[in-house]
Amino acid sequence: MTESLAGKWVWIWNWRRCEGADPKKIAARLRDSGCRGALVKAYDGPYWFDQGWPWREIARALKAEGLSAGGWGYHYGNDTAGEARRAIETAGYGEADLLVLDVESEFEGRPDAAEALCGELRRDLGVAFPLYFSSFAIARYHRSFPYEAFRRHSAGAAPQVYWNAFGWATGHSLGLTYEDYVALGIRPPDIFPVAGLYREGDVAYPDEASVLEFGKDAFRRGSKGVSFWSYEHMDETMWQAVARVQPLEATDGLPREVGALDERVSDLEIRVGLLEARGNGGKGSPPLRQARTYDVAPGDSLSSIAAALGLPDWRALYEANRQTIGPDPNLIYPGQTLVIP
């Protein structure tokens, strides 16, 4: 069964610092908070991350308690083959339900490294395996980061919306995040924001009300899931806040159709805002996608898509989507959105 980041998840950095590494206590805490599973660190760069337990045993222990086990690792991009190998082993030998690539400043200005890493993962894991990337929330401040490469190869993004560290209001932080990610071609249902429920240095815990606002706002905007950093950092107040975060339907009693309409209205508002910004002379803003698009399905090829759409030649379709597809026109993935010329 293919897993996704839908629902609520909690990140685990150091397994041994969580309930003394007792899987039953960890699972009970997650279940009591209404979480679907945990995202547990498996590797750091090309090396396994020492959790005191083999990662596969952690995954099996969580699954035995009825929870999902996602694996994540921090990537540096210096040894993409080695890093890809650890991720692939986490998914295969490690039995992870899904993978999240933590990719940050090391990839800025390095699209080739991002492409090499993701290409290796997809060649081995296949196009259907649930692969996500987690990075900067406010993309406009990181224009050299290769969002496009990670977007093309991922099922979704988990932007790190740490409003307590930003020193901004929760709604403002989320609003900028969704605006930027939609402009990059990532729709709200494929955005799974991460809240920073930690205290460190001058950064204080967010208050409980802002955590509830984070969850409610994210689900209203169309996200299917949220997650929280991190298990070992959260105090009782933070756990209580996580337990109170509920999907839109459970929070407001609204039917799914209303939520879907809300998502479309939110998406339209974002696009209109971006269009107005461009009209006001905004420079360097990511381009908006055209109205006529096609979502790639399993088994599709550019020639078959062109024929189905009545286009005279697949080459025109490729040229219109070269940035999305990459250098090889024979390599397209289900879920990619192509502009119809």
ABEGO torsion letter per residue (X at the ends): XBBBABEBBBBBABAAABGGGBAAAAAAAAAAAGBABBBBBABBEABBBBAGBBAAAAAAAAAAAGBBBBBBBBBAGABAAAAAAAAAAAABAAGBABBBBBBBAAABGBAAAAAAAAAAAAAAAEAABBBBBBBBABAAABAABBAAAAAAABAEBBBBBBAAAAGBBAAAAAAAAAAAAAAAGBBAAABBBBBBBBBBEABBBBBAAAAAAAAAAAAAAGBABBBBOBAAABBAAAAAAAAABBBAAAAAGBBAAAAAAAAAAAAAAAAAAAAAAAAAGBBGBBBBBBABBBBBBBGBBAAAAAAAAGBABAAAAAAAAAAAAEABAABBBBGBBBBBX
